[in-house]
Amino acid sequence: MISPPKYTLDKIRFATDQPTFEKAVELYENGKVTQFQEEISSYSAMVVGTKPYRVFVEARQFNLGHCDCYLGQNDTLCKHMVAVAIYAVQDGKPLASEDKHVISTPICSGRLGELSKEELAATKKAITAALQYIKPYDGPSRIWFAYQNSLSEGCNRLSAMVAGLPVSEQTAGLLVNMLLRLDKKLCTGGVDDSDGTVGGFIKETVQMLKEYEKLDPACAKAFQKLKGKETCFGWEEPLLG
């Protein structure tokens, strides 16, 4: 039994780009992580790719470490490092089916219904937790990429939450409030979204809400809260048209 790392599978899943994570899952599930060992504050393993690669991953941050592959030698997080981090979290145990993929864009569940009082409270809490990753940028240029990764992780967490919601006026209202909170972060909260990560998520959620309206016309009532609002880039217009 290995000592658990400081990160969780969700942290790895939401903070890694979709192709890299899913390739890492494939390596893990196919038994390509071999000779796994716990070191002092890190883990090491041989990962069999196009050839065997020696990989080290820190126990406190899964994206800190080293791999002998081309990406690893250029200080880029690679699928081999992510596979070792997954092994450290799972202790070699199988992954649940829902943990094997990253939902990187908001998608409509297509399922009509409302959240219970308890589910609504839990969802609001999950939204607030995810929004903490979408924060102001006030650091030096050397942490720019880490900052962008934080924005992506926040949007990935929100996308996964959205995908599980039933369609109703209740959940449409919940998502409208979420979009307004994101808009405030962009307009006055100091978020640097020059890569368009957050703005892209907002636009995709708006398109998804149009699907909500087709499935349940009552959802349009939730959009009325946007009347008279001036958003960063007019994303509310399709919902009020």
GIVEN-V352360 format. One record per pair of residues at least 24 apart in sequence whose ideal C-beta (glycine too) atoms are under 10 Angstrom apart, sorted by sequence separation. I is the first residue (numbers start at 1). J is the second residue. D is the distance in Angstrom with one decimal. If there is no record, write none. Layout:
i->I j->J d->D
i->I j->J d->D
This chain:
i->42 j->66 d->9.7
i->57 j->81 d->5.3
i->61 j->85 d->9.3
i->62 j->86 d->8.6
i->130 j->154 d->5.2
i->133 j->157 d->6.8
i->134 j->158 d->8.6
i->158 j->182 d->8.4
i->178 j->202 d->9.4
i->179 j->203 d->10.0
i->53 j->78 d->8.4
i->55 j->80 d->4.9
i->56 j->81 d->8.2
i->57 j->82 d->8.5
i->129 j->154 d->9.3
i->130 j->155 d->8.1
i->132 j->157 d->9.5
i->133 j->158 d->9.1
i->23 j->49 d->9.5
i->53 j->79 d->10.0
i->54 j->80 d->9.2
i->55 j->81 d->5.7
i->57 j->83 d->9.3
i->59 j->85 d->9.5
i->62 j->88 d->7.8
i->130 j->156 d->8.5
i->131 j->157 d->8.9
i->179 j->205 d->6.1
i->213 j->239 d->8.0
i->53 j->80 d->5.1
i->55 j->82 d->9.7
i->57 j->84 d->4.7
i->58 j->85 d->9.1
i->62 j->89 d->8.3
i->130 j->157 d->3.8
i->131 j->158 d->7.7
i->155 j->182 d->9.1
i->178 j->205 d->7.7
i->179 j->206 d->7.3
i->212 j->239 d->9.7
i->52 j->80 d->9.9
i->53 j->81 d->9.4
i->55 j->83 d->7.8
i->56 j->84 d->8.0
i->57 j->85 d->5.1
i->129 j->157 d->7.4
i->130 j->158 d->4.8
i->154 j->182 d->9.2
i->207 j->235 d->10.0
i->210 j->238 d->6.3
i->49 j->78 d->9.0
i->55 j->84 d->4.9
i->57 j->86 d->9.8
i->59 j->88 d->7.2
i->129 j->158 d->9.9
i->130 j->159 d->9.2
i->176 j->205 d->9.4
i->202 j->231 d->8.4
i->206 j->235 d->5.3
i->209 j->238 d->8.5
i->210 j->239 d->7.2
i->49 j->79 d->7.8
i->53 j->83 d->9.9
i->55 j->85 d->9.4
i->57 j->87 d->9.0
i->58 j->88 d->9.8
i->127 j->157 d->8.9
i->130 j->160 d->8.7
i->175 j->205 d->6.3
i->176 j->206 d->9.7
i->179 j->209 d->8.4
i->202 j->232 d->8.3
i->203 j->233 d->8.4
i->205 j->235 d->8.6
i->206 j->236 d->7.7
i->209 j->239 d->6.1
i->47 j->78 d->9.2
i->49 j->80 d->6.2
i->53 j->84 d->9.8
i->57 j->88 d->6.7
i->126 j->157 d->7.6
i->127 j->158 d->6.9
i->130 j->161 d->6.7
i->154 j->185 d->9.7
i->175 j->206 d->9.3
i->202 j->233 d->8.3
i->206 j->237 d->9.0
i->207 j->238 d->7.6
i->210 j->241 d->9.6
i->47 j->79 d->8.4
i->48 j->80 d->9.2
i->55 j->87 d->9.8
i->126 j->158 d->8.5
i->129 j->161 d->9.4
i->203 j->235 d->6.0
i->206 j->238 d->5.6
i->207 j->239 d->9.9
i->5 j->38 d->9.7
i->47 j->80 d->4.2
i->175 j->208 d->8.0
i->176 j->209 d->7.6
i->199 j->232 d->7.4
i->202 j->235 d->5.2
i->206 j->239 d->6.2
i->2 j->36 d->7.9
i->46 j->80 d->9.4
i->47 j->81 d->8.4
i->49 j->83 d->9.2
i->126 j->160 d->9.0
i->127 j->161 d->6.6
i->151 j->185 d->10.0
i->175 j->209 d->6.2
i->198 j->232 d->9.5
i->199 j->233 d->6.6
i->202 j->236 d->9.7
i->2 j->37 d->8.8
i->3 j->38 d->6.2
i->6 j->41 d->9.7
i->45 j->80 d->8.5
i->47 j->82 d->9.8
i->48 j->83 d->10.0
i->126 j->161 d->5.1
i->127 j->162 d->9.3
i->203 j->238 d->9.0
i->2 j->38 d->4.8
i->5 j->41 d->9.7
i->45 j->81 d->9.7
i->47 j->83 d->5.7
i->172 j->208 d->9.9
i->199 j->235 d->8.0
i->1 j->38 d->9.6
i->5 j->42 d->9.2
i->47 j->84 d->6.5
i->154 j->191 d->9.8
i->172 j->209 d->6.1
i->175 j->212 d->8.0
i->3 j->41 d->9.6
i->5 j->43 d->7.4
i->45 j->83 d->8.2
i->46 j->84 d->9.5
i->123 j->161 d->6.6
i->126 j->164 d->9.7
i->171 j->209 d->9.6
i->45 j->84 d->4.8
i->122 j->161 d->9.8
i->123 j->162 d->9.5
i->162 j->201 d->9.4
i->193 j->232 d->8.9
i->3 j->43 d->9.4
i->44 j->84 d->7.8
i->47 j->87 d->9.2
i->151 j->191 d->7.4
i->158 j->198 d->9.7
i->172 j->212 d->5.2
i->2 j->43 d->7.4
i->43 j->84 d->5.9
i->123 j->164 d->8.6
i->151 j->192 d->8.5
i->156 j->197 d->9.8
i->167 j->208 d->9.7
i->171 j->212 d->7.6
i->172 j->213 d->7.8
i->42 j->84 d->9.7
i->43 j->85 d->7.8
i->45 j->87 d->6.7
i->123 j->165 d->7.2
i->151 j->193 d->6.9
i->155 j->197 d->5.9
i->159 j->201 d->7.1
i->162 j->204 d->9.4
i->167 j->209 d->9.6
i->45 j->88 d->8.9
i->152 j->195 d->8.8
i->154 j->197 d->8.6
i->155 j->198 d->6.4
i->158 j->201 d->6.7
i->162 j->205 d->6.8
i->165 j->208 d->9.7
i->169 j->212 d->8.8
i->176 j->219 d->9.5
i->183 j->226 d->9.9
i->187 j->230 d->8.8
i->43 j->87 d->7.5
i->147 j->191 d->9.5
i->148 j->192 d->8.7
i->151 j->195 d->7.6
i->153 j->197 d->9.9
i->154 j->198 d->7.9
i->167 j->211 d->8.0
i->168 j->212 d->8.2
i->169 j->213 d->9.9
i->172 j->216 d->8.0
i->175 j->219 d->9.4
i->187 j->231 d->7.6
i->188 j->232 d->9.7
i->43 j->88 d->4.8
i->119 j->164 d->9.7
i->147 j->192 d->7.2
i->148 j->193 d->9.3
i->151 j->196 d->9.8
i->152 j->197 d->5.6
i->155 j->200 d->7.9
i->156 j->201 d->9.1
i->159 j->204 d->8.3
i->163 j->208 d->9.4
i->167 j->212 d->5.1
i->171 j->216 d->9.5
i->177 j->222 d->9.1
i->180 j->225 d->7.8
i->186 j->231 d->8.6
i->187 j->232 d->5.1
i->15 j->61 d->9.7
i->16 j->62 d->8.3
i->42 j->88 d->9.3
i->119 j->165 d->9.3
i->148 j->194 d->8.9
i->151 j->197 d->4.6
i->152 j->198 d->9.4
i->155 j->201 d->4.3
i->159 j->205 d->8.7
i->162 j->208 d->7.1
i->166 j->212 d->10.0
i->167 j->213 d->9.3
i->172 j->218 d->8.3
i->173 j->219 d->8.5
i->176 j->222 d->5.4
i->180 j->226 d->7.9
i->183 j->229 d->8.2
i->186 j->232 d->4.8
i->187 j->233 d->9.7
i->15 j->62 d->7.9
i->16 j->63 d->8.0
i->32 j->79 d->9.7
i->33 j->80 d->8.5
i->119 j->166 d->9.2
i->127 j->174 d->7.7
i->131 j->178 d->7.9
i->134 j->181 d->9.1
i->148 j->195 d->5.7
i->150 j->197 d->9.7
i->151 j->198 d->5.9
i->154 j->201 d->8.6
i->155 j->202 d->9.3
i->158 j->205 d->8.2
i->162 j->209 d->9.9
i->165 j->212 d->9.2
i->167 j->214 d->9.4
i->168 j->215 d->9.2
i->169 j->216 d->6.9
i->172 j->219 d->3.9
i->175 j->222 d->8.0
i->176 j->223 d->6.5
i->179 j->226 d->8.5
i->183 j->230 d->9.5
i->184 j->231 d->9.5
i->185 j->232 d->9.6
i->186 j->233 d->8.5
i->15 j->63 d->7.2
i->32 j->80 d->8.5
i->36 j->84 d->7.2
i->104 j->152 d->8.2
i->123 j->171 d->8.3
i->127 j->175 d->9.1
i->130 j->178 d->9.0
i->134 j->182 d->6.8
i->144 j->192 d->8.5
i->147 j->195 d->9.8
i->149 j->197 d->9.6
i->167 j->215 d->4.9
i->168 j->216 d->6.1
i->169 j->217 d->9.4
i->170 j->218 d->9.5
i->171 j->219 d->8.2
i->172 j->220 d->8.2
i->173 j->221 d->8.2
i->174 j->222 d->8.4
i->176 j->224 d->9.3
i->177 j->225 d->7.8
i->183 j->231 d->4.9
i->184 j->232 d->9.2
i->106 j->155 d->8.7
i->136 j->185 d->8.1
i->148 j->197 d->6.8
i->152 j->201 d->9.3
i->155 j->204 d->9.2
i->159 j->208 d->9.8
i->166 j->215 d->10.0
i->167 j->216 d->5.4
i->169 j->218 d->4.5
i->170 j->219 d->9.2
i->172 j->221 d->8.1
i->173 j->222 d->3.9
i->176 j->225 d->5.6
i->180 j->229 d->7.3
i->182 j->231 d->9.7
i->183 j->232 d->5.6
i->186 j->235 d->10.0
i->7 j->57 d->9.7
i->11 j->61 d->9.2
i->12 j->62 d->5.5
i->33 j->83 d->5.3
i->38 j->88 d->8.1
i->105 j->155 d->8.7
i->115 j->165 d->7.4
i->120 j->170 d->7.4
i->124 j->174 d->7.3
i->127 j->177 d->8.4
i->128 j->178 d->9.6
i->131 j->181 d->6.2
i->135 j->185 d->8.0
i->144 j->194 d->9.5
i->151 j->201 d->9.0
i->155 j->205 d->9.7
i->166 j->216 d->9.6
i->168 j->218 d->7.4
i->169 j->219 d->5.3
i->172 j->222 d->3.9
i->173 j->223 d->8.9
i->176 j->226 d->6.6
i->182 j->232 d->9.2
i->183 j->233 d->8.9
i->7 j->58 d->9.5
i->11 j->62 d->7.1
i->12 j->63 d->8.9
i->20 j->71 d->9.1
i->28 j->79 d->9.7
i->32 j->83 d->6.8
i->33 j->84 d->5.9
i->36 j->87 d->5.5
i->104 j->155 d->7.8
i->105 j->156 d->9.2
i->114 j->165 d->9.8
i->115 j->166 d->6.9
i->120 j->171 d->8.7
i->123 j->174 d->6.6
i->127 j->178 d->5.4
i->131 j->182 d->7.3
i->134 j->185 d->5.7
i->144 j->195 d->9.6
i->167 j->218 d->9.9
i->168 j->219 d->7.1
i->169 j->220 d->8.4
i->171 j->222 d->8.5
i->172 j->223 d->7.2
i->173 j->224 d->9.8
i->180 j->231 d->8.1
i->5 j->57 d->8.1
i->6 j->58 d->8.7
i->7 j->59 d->8.4
i->11 j->63 d->9.8
i->27 j->79 d->6.2
i->33 j->85 d->9.9
i->36 j->88 d->7.9
i->104 j->156 d->5.7
i->106 j->158 d->7.2
i->107 j->159 d->7.5
i->113 j->165 d->9.0
i->114 j->166 d->6.4
i->119 j->171 d->10.0
i->123 j->175 d->10.0
i->134 j->186 d->8.8
i->138 j->190 d->6.8
i->167 j->219 d->7.1
i->169 j->221 d->5.5
i->170 j->222 d->8.0
i->173 j->225 d->7.3
i->179 j->231 d->8.2
i->183 j->235 d->7.5
i->5 j->58 d->8.2
i->6 j->59 d->6.1
i->7 j->60 d->7.8
i->9 j->62 d->10.0
i->24 j->77 d->9.7
i->26 j->79 d->8.2
i->27 j->80 d->7.0
i->30 j->83 d->9.6
i->33 j->86 d->7.9
i->34 j->87 d->9.7
i->103 j->156 d->7.1
i->106 j->159 d->4.9
i->107 j->160 d->9.8
i->109 j->162 d->8.5
i->111 j->164 d->9.3
i->113 j->166 d->3.4
i->114 j->167 d->9.4
i->115 j->168 d->8.1
i->124 j->177 d->8.7
i->128 j->181 d->8.7
i->136 j->189 d->6.0
i->137 j->190 d->6.6
i->139 j->192 d->9.9
i->169 j->222 d->5.3
i->172 j->225 d->10.0
i->176 j->229 d->9.9
i->182 j->235 d->9.5
i->183 j->236 d->8.6
i->5 j->59 d->4.6
i->6 j->60 d->4.6
i->7 j->61 d->6.9
i->8 j->62 d->9.6
i->24 j->78 d->8.5
i->25 j->79 d->9.0
i->28 j->82 d->8.6
i->29 j->83 d->9.4
i->33 j->87 d->4.7
i->102 j->156 d->6.2
i->103 j->157 d->9.5
i->105 j->159 d->5.7
i->106 j->160 d->9.2
i->108 j->162 d->8.4
i->109 j->163 d->6.3
i->111 j->165 d->8.5
i->112 j->166 d->6.2
i->113 j->167 d->7.2
i->114 j->168 d->4.7
i->120 j->174 d->7.4
i->124 j->178 d->9.1
i->127 j->181 d->7.8
i->131 j->185 d->7.4
i->135 j->189 d->8.1
i->136 j->190 d->3.1
i->137 j->191 d->6.8
i->138 j->192 d->9.0
i->168 j->222 d->9.0
i->169 j->223 d->9.7
i->4 j->59 d->8.4
i->5 j->60 d->7.4
i->6 j->61 d->7.3
i->7 j->62 d->5.0
i->23 j->78 d->9.1
i->24 j->79 d->4.4
i->27 j->82 d->8.4
i->28 j->83 d->4.9
i->32 j->87 d->9.9
i->33 j->88 d->9.5
i->36 j->91 d->9.3
i->103 j->158 d->9.6
i->104 j->159 d->6.1
i->106 j->161 d->8.9
i->107 j->162 d->7.3
i->108 j->163 d->8.1
i->109 j->164 d->6.5
i->111 j->166 d->4.9
i->112 j->167 d->5.2
i->113 j->168 d->6.2
i->114 j->169 d->8.4
i->115 j->170 d->6.4
i->123 j->178 d->9.6
i->127 j->182 d->9.8
i->134 j->189 d->8.3
i->135 j->190 d->8.0
i->136 j->191 d->6.1
i->137 j->192 d->3.9
i->3 j->59 d->7.3
i->5 j->61 d->8.8
i->6 j->62 d->8.8
i->7 j->63 d->9.1
i->20 j->76 d->9.5
i->23 j->79 d->4.1
i->24 j->80 d->7.6
i->27 j->83 d->4.1
i->28 j->84 d->8.6
i->36 j->92 d->7.5
i->103 j->159 d->4.8
i->104 j->160 d->9.0
i->106 j->162 d->4.3
i->107 j->163 d->5.0
i->109 j->165 d->6.1
i->110 j->166 d->9.3
i->111 j->167 d->6.4
i->112 j->168 d->6.6
i->114 j->170 d->4.7
i->115 j->171 d->6.5
i->135 j->191 d->7.0
i->136 j->192 d->7.9
i->137 j->193 d->9.1
i->179 j->235 d->7.2
i->180 j->236 d->8.9
i->2 j->59 d->9.4
i->5 j->62 d->7.0
i->20 j->77 d->6.8
i->22 j->79 d->8.7
i->23 j->80 d->9.3
i->24 j->81 d->8.0
i->25 j->82 d->8.4
i->26 j->83 d->8.5
i->27 j->84 d->9.1
i->28 j->85 d->9.5
i->29 j->86 d->9.3
i->33 j->90 d->10.0
i->102 j->159 d->8.5
i->103 j->160 d->4.7
i->105 j->162 d->9.2
i->106 j->163 d->6.9
i->107 j->164 d->9.9
i->108 j->165 d->8.6
i->109 j->166 d->6.3
i->110 j->167 d->7.1
i->111 j->168 d->9.7
i->113 j->170 d->9.1
i->114 j->171 d->7.2
i->134 j->191 d->6.0
i->135 j->192 d->9.9
i->137 j->194 d->9.3
i->179 j->236 d->8.0
i->20 j->78 d->7.2
i->21 j->79 d->8.1
i->24 j->82 d->3.6
i->25 j->83 d->7.7
i->28 j->86 d->4.8
i->102 j->160 d->8.0
i->103 j->161 d->9.1
i->105 j->163 d->9.0
i->109 j->167 d->6.7
i->113 j->171 d->8.5
i->131 j->189 d->9.9
i->20 j->79 d->5.3
i->23 j->82 d->8.0
i->24 j->83 d->4.2
i->27 j->86 d->8.5
i->28 j->87 d->6.1
i->33 j->92 d->8.2
i->101 j->160 d->9.6
i->103 j->162 d->8.2
i->106 j->165 d->9.4
i->108 j->167 d->6.7
i->112 j->171 d->10.0
i->115 j->174 d->7.9
i->134 j->193 d->8.6
i->17 j->77 d->8.6
i->19 j->79 d->8.4
i->20 j->80 d->9.9
i->22 j->82 d->9.7
i->23 j->83 d->8.2
i->24 j->84 d->8.6
i->27 j->87 d->9.4
i->103 j->163 d->5.0
i->176 j->236 d->8.7
i->179 j->239 d->9.2
i->16 j->77 d->7.0
i->20 j->81 d->9.2
i->21 j->82 d->6.2
i->24 j->85 d->7.9
i->25 j->86 d->6.9
i->28 j->89 d->10.0
i->31 j->92 d->9.4
i->103 j->164 d->9.1
i->15 j->77 d->9.2
i->20 j->82 d->5.9
i->21 j->83 d->9.7
i->24 j->86 d->6.1
i->28 j->90 d->7.5
i->98 j->160 d->9.3
i->109 j->171 d->9.3
i->16 j->79 d->9.0
i->20 j->83 d->9.8
i->24 j->87 d->9.7
i->134 j->197 d->8.7
i->176 j->239 d->7.9
i->28 j->92 d->8.9
i->134 j->198 d->6.0
i->16 j->81 d->9.6
i->17 j->82 d->9.8
i->21 j->86 d->8.8
i->29 j->94 d->7.7
i->16 j->82 d->5.6
i->28 j->94 d->9.5
i->29 j->95 d->6.9
i->98 j->164 d->9.6
i->15 j->82 d->9.7
i->28 j->95 d->7.3
i->134 j->201 d->9.1
i->172 j->239 d->9.3
i->13 j->82 d->9.5
i->16 j->85 d->8.9
i->76 j->145 d->10.0
i->106 j->175 d->8.5
i->12 j->82 d->6.4
i->16 j->86 d->9.8
i->25 j->95 d->6.6
i->12 j->83 d->9.9
i->29 j->100 d->7.9
i->28 j->100 d->9.4
i->77 j->149 d->9.1
i->12 j->85 d->5.4
i->13 j->86 d->9.0
i->11 j->85 d->9.0
i->12 j->86 d->6.3
i->25 j->99 d->8.3
i->26 j->100 d->9.0
i->25 j->100 d->5.0
i->9 j->85 d->8.9
i->12 j->88 d->9.4
i->13 j->89 d->10.0
i->25 j->101 d->8.0
i->9 j->86 d->6.9
i->12 j->89 d->6.8
i->25 j->102 d->9.6
i->7 j->85 d->7.1
i->11 j->89 d->8.7
i->22 j->100 d->7.2
i->9 j->88 d->10.0
i->10 j->89 d->9.4
i->21 j->100 d->8.8
i->22 j->101 d->6.4
i->5 j->85 d->7.1
i->9 j->89 d->4.9
i->21 j->101 d->8.0
i->22 j->102 d->7.0
i->7 j->88 d->8.5
i->8 j->89 d->6.5
i->9 j->90 d->7.0
i->21 j->102 d->5.2
i->7 j->89 d->7.0
i->13 j->95 d->9.9
i->20 j->102 d->9.2
i->5 j->88 d->4.9
i->18 j->101 d->7.7
i->19 j->102 d->9.0
i->21 j->104 d->9.6
i->63 j->146 d->8.9
i->4 j->88 d->7.7
i->5 j->89 d->6.2
i->18 j->102 d->4.3
i->2 j->87 d->8.8
i->3 j->88 d->9.0
i->4 j->89 d->7.2
i->13 j->98 d->9.9
i->17 j->102 d->7.7
i->18 j->103 d->8.5
i->19 j->104 d->9.8
i->2 j->88 d->6.5
i->9 j->95 d->7.7
i->13 j->99 d->6.6
i->16 j->102 d->7.1
i->18 j->104 d->4.9
i->63 j->149 d->8.1
i->2 j->89 d->9.6
i->4 j->91 d->8.1
i->9 j->96 d->9.1
i->12 j->99 d->9.5
i->13 j->100 d->8.9
i->15 j->102 d->9.7
i->17 j->104 d->7.8
i->18 j->105 d->9.5
i->2 j->90 d->10.0
i->3 j->91 d->10.0
i->13 j->101 d->8.3
i->14 j->102 d->7.2
i->2 j->91 d->5.7
i->10 j->99 d->8.2
i->13 j->102 d->5.7
i->14 j->103 d->9.3
i->1 j->91 d->6.7
i->2 j->92 d->8.9
i->9 j->99 d->5.8
i->12 j->102 d->9.8
i->13 j->103 d->9.4
i->14 j->104 d->9.3
i->105 j->200 d->8.4
i->106 j->201 d->6.8
i->105 j->201 d->7.7
i->106 j->202 d->9.5
i->104 j->201 d->9.4
i->106 j->203 d->9.9
i->107 j->204 d->8.7
i->106 j->204 d->5.2
i->105 j->204 d->5.2
i->106 j->205 d->4.7
i->108 j->207 d->9.2
i->109 j->208 d->9.7
i->104 j->204 d->9.8
i->105 j->205 d->9.1
i->106 j->206 d->9.4
i->108 j->208 d->5.0
i->112 j->212 d->9.8
i->106 j->207 d->8.5
i->107 j->208 d->6.7
i->108 j->209 d->8.6
i->110 j->211 d->8.0
i->105 j->207 d->9.7
i->106 j->208 d->5.0
i->108 j->210 d->9.4
i->109 j->211 d->9.9
i->110 j->212 d->9.8
i->105 j->208 d->8.7
i->106 j->209 d->9.1
i->108 j->211 d->4.4
i->109 j->212 d->9.8
i->112 j->215 d->6.4
i->113 j->216 d->9.7
i->107 j->211 d->9.0
i->108 j->212 d->6.6
i->111 j->215 d->8.9
i->112 j->216 d->6.1
i->110 j->215 d->6.9
i->108 j->214 d->9.3
i->109 j->215 d->9.6
i->108 j->215 d->7.5
i->14 j->130 d->8.6
i->15 j->133 d->8.8
i->14 j->133 d->8.5
i->17 j->149 d->9.0
i->16 j->149 d->9.0
i->15 j->149 d->6.3
i->15 j->150 d->8.2
i->17 j->152 d->7.5
i->21 j->156 d->9.8
i->16 j->152 d->9.3
i->15 j->152 d->7.6
i->16 j->153 d->8.8
i->14 j->152 d->8.4
i->15 j->153 d->4.4
i->18 j->156 d->8.5
i->14 j->153 d->4.9
i->15 j->154 d->9.8
i->17 j->156 d->9.1
i->13 j->153 d->9.5
i->14 j->154 d->8.4
i->16 j->156 d->8.9
i->14 j->155 d->9.0
i->15 j->156 d->7.7
i->11 j->153 d->8.2
i->14 j->156 d->4.3
i->15 j->157 d->9.3
i->10 j->153 d->9.9
i->13 j->156 d->7.8
i->14 j->157 d->5.0
i->13 j->157 d->9.3
i->14 j->158 d->9.6
i->14 j->159 d->9.0
i->10 j->156 d->9.9
i->11 j->157 d->9.9
i->14 j->160 d->7.2
i->10 j->157 d->8.0
i->13 j->160 d->8.3
i->10 j->160 d->8.7
